[in-house]
Amino acid sequence: MNHRRISLLAFCVAMLCASGLSGQDWPQWRGLHRDNKVEGFTAPRTWPKALTQKWSVPVGAGVSSPALVGDKLFAFGRIGDDEVTTCLDAMSGKVVWQKKNSTAAVGGAARGYGGPRSTPAVAEGKVCTLGVNGTVSCLEATTGKIIWRKETGEAPRFSTSTSPLVTDGKCIVFLDALTAFDLESGEVKWKGPTGKPYGSPVLMTVNGVKQVVTPTDNSLVGVNLSDGKVLWQRQLPGGGYTISYGTPVIDGQTVIYEAPTKGAGGKSIALKIEKDGDKFKATELWKGTCSYQYNTPVLREGLLYGLSSDKKFYCMDAKTGKVLWTDTTPRGEAGGVLDAGSVILALTGPASAGGKGGGKKGGFGFRSETAKGDMELVAFAPSNTGYKELAKYTLSPGTGLAYPIVAGNRVYVKGNTDLTLWTTD
């Protein structure tokens, strides 16, 4: 190895250390790049009959997914009258710190989900959270000390579900408007489009311009990261509040988005984002069938894997929108589907609304964040020809709305009120 290669390797290692992130970190909603791709997972040669439970720690009610950075886990739940951010040692489950914030309970049709739905974002030594009533908090990751907190009171009809995005020194959250807070001071840097969604924003770069791609209440927009100005906008197909549930999927210069209608139905849409003079345009490539309303598919090697509108695993061609296969087994109310390299991993909720979960049918499924039924963790082979199940495990009771974290042989799962570490050996 010559000196130039040694220098380059040293530089890359230094940059990785400086960022504080590793390939196995899961620092925000849908992982390191918000795409549900797992790094460093090696599937067992022989899948065990059952996963091994190492520990389980109460972190509060809610369907917020946990975050993992280094040897620390971050969870966000409701305990009593407080929304509580909890930092745990990732190996032992020992509580490192907790920070509470008193907030009013969720009322109305969403009252069965009193706890947070929004996933913490951990970056630059800070933890950013969004509470059900629009409270934006920035905490010191090592101690839980409050750096700044904004009691905005800005929340949609069924409370906040969108998750913060931290990048380039900004904490970006969709409140009444897409809002960028200075990560250090909490000062508002810019406000973008309005129309409160439930889905979360992602990043993409087109012609060197960094964009925040996000649903609004009725459209999909690309926003300039530097100043919050709208670069392009596209009306979403269908209608109703559920069309804003999804997280955009980025494939180079293509944005794929699922716009579900309540229950079954809805449309998926693919847009090519291009520079058009001094502006940008979004050209429709295709429309297709849609995922279930509590699922955003994962993109792997030109294929999309997700949970269909009738709650069955499916595979779709990301270039054409054609469904290549759909499994025959109905799954649970929700489905976090992850690309784990040689396998696809999925966590689904109890078998059916009104079934062993004991819930009522409707847009909120079980209408409770303390479902009685068990979740299932499923491993299946990535393939464009059909569904091949490799393993299936029954885990502790939960809705399946919180996504799991997979790191090495470890699987962290948020149940009704507990965060549990399972291992494959």
C-alpha positions as CSV (number, residue, x, y, z in Angstrom):
1,M,0.0,0.0,0.0
2,N,1.5,3.3,-1.1
3,H,1.7,6.5,1.1
4,R,-1.2,8.1,-0.8
5,R,-3.5,5.2,0.0
6,I,-2.4,5.1,3.6
7,S,-3.1,8.8,3.9
8,L,-6.6,8.4,2.4
9,L,-7.4,5.5,4.7
10,A,-6.3,7.5,7.7
11,F,-8.4,10.4,6.6
12,C,-11.5,8.2,6.2
13,V,-11.0,6.7,9.6
14,A,-10.5,10.1,11.1
15,M,-13.7,11.4,9.5
16,L,-15.7,8.5,10.7
17,C,-14.5,8.9,14.2
18,A,-15.2,12.6,14.1
19,S,-18.8,12.0,13.0
20,G,-19.3,9.8,16.0
21,L,-21.2,7.3,13.8
22,S,-20.4,3.8,12.7
23,G,-22.0,1.6,10.1
24,Q,-24.1,-0.2,12.7
25,D,-25.5,3.0,14.2
26,W,-29.2,3.7,13.8
27,P,-29.3,7.3,14.9
28,Q,-32.7,8.4,13.6
29,W,-36.0,7.3,11.9
30,R,-35.2,4.5,9.4
31,G,-31.5,4.4,10.2
32,L,-28.3,6.2,9.2
33,H,-29.6,7.4,5.8
34,R,-33.3,7.1,6.6
35,D,-33.6,4.2,4.1
36,N,-34.0,1.2,6.5
37,K,-30.7,-0.4,5.4
38,V,-28.9,-2.4,8.0
39,E,-25.1,-2.6,8.0
40,G,-22.9,-5.4,9.4
41,F,-25.6,-8.0,9.8
42,T,-24.6,-11.6,9.1
43,A,-27.5,-14.0,8.9
44,P,-27.1,-17.2,10.9
45,R,-26.2,-20.3,8.8
46,T,-28.9,-22.0,10.8
47,W,-31.6,-19.8,12.2
48,P,-32.3,-20.6,15.9
49,K,-35.7,-21.9,17.0
50,A,-36.1,-18.8,19.2
51,L,-34.3,-15.6,19.8
52,T,-32.5,-15.1,23.2
53,Q,-33.8,-12.3,25.4
54,K,-30.9,-10.5,27.1
55,W,-32.8,-7.8,28.9
56,S,-36.0,-5.7,28.9
57,V,-36.3,-2.2,30.4
58,P,-39.4,0.0,30.8
59,V,-39.1,3.2,28.8
60,G,-42.7,4.3,28.6
61,A,-45.8,3.9,26.4
62,G,-45.7,5.1,22.8
63,V,-44.8,3.9,19.3
64,S,-41.6,6.0,18.9
65,S,-38.8,3.9,17.5
66,P,-35.5,3.8,19.4
67,A,-32.2,5.2,18.2
68,L,-28.7,3.7,18.6
69,V,-25.4,5.5,18.5
70,G,-22.2,3.7,19.6
71,D,-22.9,2.0,22.9
72,K,-26.0,4.1,23.8
73,L,-29.7,3.6,23.0
74,F,-32.2,6.4,23.1
75,A,-35.9,5.9,23.7
76,F,-38.8,8.3,23.8
77,G,-42.0,7.3,25.7
78,R,-44.7,8.5,28.1
79,I,-44.6,7.7,31.8
80,G,-47.4,9.1,33.8
81,D,-47.9,12.7,32.9
82,D,-44.5,13.1,31.3
83,E,-42.8,12.5,28.0
84,V,-39.5,10.9,28.9
85,T,-36.3,10.6,26.9
86,T,-34.2,7.7,28.2
87,C,-30.6,6.9,27.4
88,L,-29.6,3.2,28.0
89,D,-26.3,1.3,27.8
90,A,-26.9,-0.7,24.6
91,M,-25.3,-3.9,26.0
92,S,-26.5,-4.1,29.6
93,G,-29.8,-2.1,29.3
94,K,-28.7,0.0,32.3
95,V,-30.3,3.5,32.4
96,V,-27.7,6.2,31.9
97,W,-30.0,9.1,32.2
98,Q,-33.6,10.2,31.8
99,K,-35.1,13.6,31.0
100,K,-38.8,14.3,31.7
101,N,-41.1,16.9,30.2
102,S,-44.7,17.3,31.4
103,T,-47.2,17.5,28.6
104,A,-51.0,17.2,28.2
105,A,-52.4,13.8,27.3
106,V,-53.6,13.1,23.8
107,G,-57.4,13.4,23.6
108,G,-60.1,12.7,21.0
109,A,-59.9,9.9,18.5
110,A,-56.2,9.5,19.0
111,R,-56.4,9.0,22.8
112,G,-55.5,5.3,22.6
113,Y,-52.0,6.5,21.6
114,G,-51.0,8.8,24.4
115,G,-47.3,8.3,24.0
116,P,-44.9,9.7,21.4
117,R,-45.0,8.5,17.8
118,S,-41.9,10.5,16.7
119,T,-38.4,8.9,16.6
120,P,-35.5,10.8,18.2
121,A,-32.7,12.0,16.0
122,V,-29.1,11.8,17.4
123,A,-26.3,13.8,15.8
124,E,-23.4,16.0,16.7
125,G,-23.6,15.0,20.4
126,K,-27.3,16.0,20.7
127,V,-30.7,14.2,20.9
128,C,-33.7,16.0,19.2
129,T,-37.2,14.9,19.9
130,L,-40.7,16.0,18.9
131,G,-43.5,15.5,21.4
132,V,-47.1,14.7,20.7
133,N,-48.1,18.4,21.3
134,G,-45.4,19.9,19.2
135,T,-42.7,20.3,21.8
136,V,-39.2,20.3,20.1
137,S,-36.4,19.4,22.5
138,C,-32.6,19.3,22.0
139,L,-30.7,17.5,24.7
140,E,-27.1,16.8,25.4
141,A,-26.5,13.1,24.4
142,T,-24.1,12.3,27.2
143,T,-26.0,13.8,30.1
144,G,-29.6,14.6,29.0
145,K,-29.0,18.3,29.8
146,I,-31.5,20.5,28.0
147,I,-29.8,22.6,25.4
148,W,-33.0,24.2,24.2
149,R,-36.7,23.5,24.1
150,K,-39.6,25.0,22.1
151,E,-43.2,24.5,23.3
152,T,-44.7,25.3,19.9
153,G,-48.1,23.9,20.4
154,E,-48.2,23.1,16.7
155,A,-49.6,19.6,16.1
156,P,-51.9,18.0,13.5
157,R,-55.3,16.5,14.2
158,F,-54.0,13.2,15.6
159,S,-50.8,14.6,17.1
160,T,-47.3,14.5,15.7
161,S,-45.8,11.5,14.1
162,T,-43.2,13.0,11.8
163,S,-39.6,12.5,13.0
164,P,-36.9,15.2,13.2
165,L,-34.1,15.3,10.6
166,V,-30.7,16.6,11.9
167,T,-28.2,17.7,9.2
168,D,-25.8,20.5,8.5
169,G,-26.2,22.1,11.9
170,K,-30.0,22.1,11.6
171,C,-32.9,20.3,13.4
172,I,-35.6,20.1,10.7
173,V,-39.2,19.4,11.9
174,F,-42.6,19.7,10.3
175,L,-44.8,21.7,12.6
176,D,-47.4,24.1,11.1
177,A,-44.6,24.6,8.6
178,L,-41.5,22.7,7.8
179,T,-39.1,24.5,10.2
180,A,-35.3,24.4,10.5
181,F,-33.9,25.2,14.0
182,D,-30.3,26.0,14.6
183,L,-29.0,22.9,16.3
184,E,-26.9,24.9,18.8
185,S,-29.2,27.7,19.8
186,G,-32.7,26.7,18.8
187,E,-33.1,29.8,16.7
188,V,-35.4,29.4,13.7
189,K,-33.2,29.5,10.6
190,W,-36.1,29.2,8.1
191,K,-39.7,28.1,7.6
192,G,-40.8,26.3,4.5
193,P,-44.1,24.9,3.1
194,T,-47.1,24.5,5.4
195,G,-49.6,21.6,5.7
196,K,-48.9,19.3,8.6
197,P,-48.1,15.7,7.5
198,Y,-47.6,12.5,9.6
199,G,-44.7,11.2,7.4
200,S,-41.1,12.2,7.8
201,P,-38.6,14.1,5.6
202,V,-35.5,12.7,3.9
203,L,-32.5,14.2,2.1
204,M,-31.5,14.0,-1.6
205,T,-29.0,15.8,-3.8
206,V,-29.8,16.8,-7.4
207,N,-27.2,18.8,-9.5
208,G,-25.3,19.6,-6.3
209,V,-28.3,21.1,-4.5
210,K,-29.2,19.4,-1.2
211,Q,-33.0,19.1,-0.8
212,V,-35.3,18.1,2.0
213,V,-38.0,15.9,0.4
214,T,-41.2,15.7,2.5
215,P,-44.9,15.1,2.3
216,T,-47.2,17.9,3.3
217,D,-50.9,17.3,4.1
218,N,-51.7,16.8,0.3
219,S,-48.5,17.0,-1.7
220,L,-44.9,16.0,-2.0
221,V,-42.3,18.8,-2.1
222,G,-38.6,19.3,-2.5
223,V,-37.2,22.1,-0.3
224,N,-33.8,23.8,-0.5
225,L,-31.9,22.8,2.6
226,S,-30.1,26.1,2.8
227,D,-33.1,28.4,2.9
228,G,-36.3,26.4,3.0
229,K,-37.5,27.6,-0.4
230,V,-39.7,25.1,-2.4
231,L,-37.8,23.8,-5.4
232,W,-40.6,21.5,-6.8
233,Q,-44.0,20.3,-5.7
234,R,-46.4,17.5,-6.8
235,Q,-50.0,16.9,-5.7
236,L,-50.4,13.5,-4.1
237,P,-52.9,11.0,-5.6
238,G,-56.0,10.3,-3.6
239,G,-57.1,12.2,-0.5
240,G,-57.6,12.1,3.2
241,Y,-55.0,12.5,6.0
242,T,-53.5,9.0,5.5
243,I,-51.9,10.0,2.2
244,S,-49.3,11.9,4.3
245,Y,-48.3,8.9,6.4
246,G,-45.3,7.8,4.2
247,T,-41.6,8.5,4.2
248,P,-40.2,9.2,0.7
249,V,-37.8,6.6,-0.8
250,I,-34.9,8.0,-2.7
251,D,-33.3,6.2,-5.6
252,G,-30.7,8.5,-7.2
253,Q,-32.7,11.3,-8.7
254,T,-36.0,9.4,-8.4
255,V,-38.4,9.9,-5.5
256,I,-40.8,7.0,-4.8
257,Y,-43.7,7.7,-2.4
258,E,-46.6,5.7,-1.1
259,A,-49.8,7.6,-0.6
260,P,-52.2,5.3,1.1
261,T,-55.9,5.9,1.6
262,K,-57.6,4.8,4.8
263,G,-57.5,1.0,5.0
264,A,-56.8,-0.6,1.6
265,G,-56.1,1.4,-1.6
266,G,-54.1,4.4,-2.5
267,K,-51.3,4.9,-5.0
268,S,-47.6,4.7,-5.2
269,I,-45.9,7.3,-7.4
270,A,-42.4,7.7,-8.8
271,L,-41.0,11.1,-9.7
272,K,-37.8,12.0,-11.5
273,I,-36.3,15.2,-10.2
274,E,-34.3,17.3,-12.7
275,K,-32.8,20.7,-13.1
276,D,-34.9,22.7,-15.6
277,G,-33.0,26.0,-16.3
278,D,-32.7,27.7,-12.9
279,K,-35.6,25.7,-11.5
280,F,-36.3,22.0,-10.8
281,K,-39.1,19.9,-12.1
282,A,-40.7,16.6,-11.0
283,T,-41.7,14.3,-13.9
284,E,-44.0,11.4,-13.2
285,L,-42.4,8.0,-14.1
286,W,-45.1,5.7,-13.0
287,K,-48.0,5.1,-10.6
288,G,-48.7,1.8,-9.0
289,T,-50.5,0.1,-6.1
290,C,-49.8,1.2,-2.6
291,S,-48.4,-0.1,0.7
292,Y,-50.4,-0.4,3.8
293,Q,-50.9,2.9,5.6
294,Y,-48.4,2.1,8.4
295,N,-45.6,0.9,6.1
296,T,-42.9,2.5,4.0
297,P,-41.2,-0.1,1.7
298,V,-37.5,-0.6,1.6
299,L,-35.5,-0.3,-1.6
300,R,-32.9,-3.1,-2.4
301,E,-31.1,-3.5,-5.7
302,G,-33.9,-2.1,-7.8
303,L,-36.7,-3.8,-5.9
304,L,-39.1,-2.5,-3.3
305,Y,-40.2,-4.8,-0.4
306,G,-43.1,-3.8,1.8
307,L,-46.5,-4.6,3.3
308,S,-49.3,-4.4,0.8
309,S,-52.6,-2.6,1.4
310,D,-54.1,-6.0,2.5
311,K,-51.2,-6.5,4.9
312,K,-49.2,-9.1,2.9
313,F,-45.5,-8.9,2.0
314,Y,-44.9,-7.9,-1.6
315,C,-42.1,-7.1,-4.1
316,M,-42.3,-4.3,-6.6
317,D,-40.0,-3.3,-9.5
318,A,-38.8,0.2,-8.5
319,K,-38.2,1.1,-12.2
320,T,-41.7,0.3,-13.4
321,G,-44.0,0.1,-10.4
322,K,-45.0,-3.5,-11.4
323,V,-45.8,-5.8,-8.5
324,L,-43.7,-8.9,-9.0
325,W,-45.2,-11.1,-6.3
326,T,-47.4,-10.9,-3.2
327,D,-47.3,-13.4,-0.4
328,T,-50.5,-15.2,0.6
329,T,-50.3,-14.7,4.4
330,P,-51.9,-11.7,6.0
331,R,-49.7,-10.0,8.6
332,G,-50.2,-7.5,11.3
333,E,-51.3,-3.9,11.6
334,A,-47.9,-2.4,10.9
335,G,-44.7,-3.5,9.2
336,G,-41.2,-2.2,9.6
337,V,-39.3,-3.8,6.7
338,L,-35.5,-3.7,6.7
339,D,-32.8,-4.5,4.1
340,A,-30.3,-6.6,6.1
341,G,-28.1,-7.6,3.2
342,S,-28.6,-11.3,2.6
343,V,-32.1,-11.2,4.1
344,I,-35.1,-8.9,4.5
345,L,-36.2,-8.5,8.1
346,A,-39.7,-7.3,9.0
347,L,-41.5,-6.6,12.3
348,T,-45.3,-6.8,12.2
349,G,-47.9,-6.2,14.8
350,P,-50.5,-8.7,16.1
351,A,-52.2,-10.8,13.4
352,S,-55.3,-8.7,12.7
353,A,-57.3,-5.8,14.1
354,G,-60.1,-7.2,16.1
355,G,-58.3,-10.5,16.4
356,K,-56.0,-11.7,19.2
357,G,-54.9,-8.0,19.6
358,G,-58.4,-7.2,21.0
359,G,-58.6,-4.0,19.1
360,K,-61.2,-2.3,17.0
361,K,-61.1,-1.9,13.3
362,G,-60.5,1.5,11.8
363,G,-57.9,3.9,10.7
364,F,-56.0,3.6,14.0
365,G,-56.0,-0.2,13.9
366,F,-56.0,-1.4,17.5
367,R,-56.7,2.1,18.8
368,S,-54.2,1.4,21.6
369,E,-50.5,1.5,22.0
370,T,-50.8,-1.4,24.5
371,A,-52.0,-4.1,22.1
372,K,-52.4,-7.5,23.8
373,G,-51.2,-9.5,20.8
374,D,-47.6,-10.5,20.1
375,M,-45.4,-9.0,17.4
376,E,-43.6,-11.2,14.8
377,L,-40.1,-10.8,13.5
378,V,-39.8,-12.4,10.1
379,A,-36.8,-13.1,7.9
380,F,-37.3,-13.8,4.2
381,A,-35.0,-14.1,1.2
382,P,-34.7,-11.1,-1.1
383,S,-36.0,-12.3,-4.5
384,N,-38.0,-11.0,-7.5
385,T,-39.6,-14.4,-8.1
386,G,-41.5,-15.1,-4.9
387,Y,-41.7,-15.2,-1.1
388,K,-39.4,-17.6,0.8
389,E,-39.5,-17.4,4.5
390,L,-36.3,-18.2,6.4
391,A,-37.4,-17.7,10.0
392,K,-40.2,-16.3,12.2
393,Y,-40.2,-15.4,15.8
394,T,-42.9,-14.3,18.3
395,L,-41.8,-11.4,20.4
396,S,-43.3,-9.5,23.4
397,P,-46.7,-7.8,23.1
398,G,-46.7,-4.6,21.0
399,T,-48.4,-2.9,18.1
400,G,-45.4,-3.3,15.7
401,L,-45.6,0.4,14.8
402,A,-42.1,1.1,16.3
403,Y,-39.3,-0.1,13.9
404,P,-36.7,-2.5,15.3
405,I,-32.9,-1.8,15.4
406,V,-30.6,-4.6,14.1
407,A,-26.9,-4.3,14.9
408,G,-24.7,-7.4,14.5
409,N,-26.5,-10.3,16.2
410,R,-28.6,-7.9,18.3
411,V,-32.2,-6.9,17.7
412,Y,-33.7,-4.1,19.8
413,V,-37.5,-4.0,19.8
414,K,-39.9,-1.5,21.4
415,G,-43.0,-3.2,22.8
416,N,-45.9,-1.7,24.6
417,T,-43.9,0.0,27.3
418,D,-40.5,-1.9,27.3
419,L,-37.4,-1.8,25.1
420,T,-36.0,-5.3,24.8
421,L,-32.7,-6.7,23.5
422,W,-33.0,-10.0,21.6
423,T,-30.0,-11.9,20.0
424,T,-29.8,-14.5,17.3
425,D,-27.4,-16.7,19.4
